[in-house]
């Protein structure tokens, strides 16, 4: 009975983590560029209990003894980079990436230091350039700076009329006098090993300490060439969360949780019966 209690209680704790993952997916089903996560399980340590005196029974196909497990644990919570649906918005500063492994690179302030992050959220806005009050720059909804191919902020003149993004990522600015100026090229990063990405909130990812993990940068990510043509203006990528799939997984996980809770209840009842026996 103790084994039943341990196995069920351990599994319930891990199932709760999967429920949290599914809940997060569902909560972000309408978040631009959000990438769902998928939880997988693996068995914990088990032991073989051989309590039969007869080594081989006639006609028996299964081995002697019992294999007693210790429950299951969450083996991996993997980020899934399947392409989300591209939706036209008509908004000039909405950019979508039409490749599942490519990301925008942005700079954000962390404890007074500017660090780079990766995101698929292509809804950008104009903000005053902190280094040039006579110019604007592109930022995310959180105020993080979009970076160009030189890993610098993008400079937009105050007297702009229209901003145009080519499929190759080239930004051109049409001024009020119809003069066209080049504003640089967007910096896209192709992630080769997406399972190394660490979610840091705000729909952003960061790279871990690759040296500590024994990886070279070239094995994990690379700068995307400008001629791939995977960018779309006046469009946004929707979340890749499938509501029907996530709801089905949620119901199944809740049912597994109930089964394990019922196992604890049955084991407790059996222990009560044994303790209540009298000689």
Secondary structure, DSSP 8 states (H G I E B T S, - for coil): -HHHHHHHHHHHHHHHHHHHHHHHHHHTTTSTT---EEEEEEE--EEEE---S-S--TT--S-SSEEEE--EEEEEEEE------EEE---TTBEEE-STTEEEEEEEEETTEEEEEEE---B-EEEEETTEEEEEEEE-TT--EEBBTTS-B--EETTEEEEEE-TT-EEEEEETTS-EEEEEEB-EEEES-GGG-EEEETTEEE---HHHHT--HHHHEEE--TTS--EEETEEE-----HHHHHHHHHHHHHHHHHHHHHHHHHHHHHHHHHT---
